Amino acid sequence: MHLEEMTCGQELAQGADVPELVGQLWEHVAGNLVTHAKWVGTATPAAAAEHDCLSHIAREYRAIAAAAERAAAIMKSMDVLEPALHDPARIDRPAQARFIRHKIELQLQLADLLVRHAEASRSALAELEIQVED
């Protein structure tokens, strides 16, 4: 089905994979932050400060993850919505084009950022695996 043949609900349902994966990533990272907070502990003021910050970040990441999961569920449910009439005279095509161009820029920036972070994580993993082998 081509984009122009899709209803808005179908288009949004098709895009639910983005918030789903964002939610999974943030939940995964939150779990690591909690593990790190437990590891550093609270025995010294510096440790307690790091522990508290990591715990707070984990709670916020979990809130983002939960919101992303809820959004994805709503988006998926829109797949079966009856098409709504859209008055072509009411669309501001230049504004819509500007919006889409900016969305694409942000998507590409996020993709680049995630790749850089994944590469840094891969390097950290390699260091951990080398240390385990020693």
Buried (B, 14 or more C-beta within 10 A) or exposed (E): EEEEEBBEBBBBBBBBEBBBEBBBBBBEBBEEBBEBBEEBEEEEEEBEEBBEEBBEBBEEBBEBBEBBBEBBEEBBEBBEEEEEEEEEEEEEEEEEEEEEEEEEEEEEEEEEEEEEEEEEEEEEEEEEEEEEEE
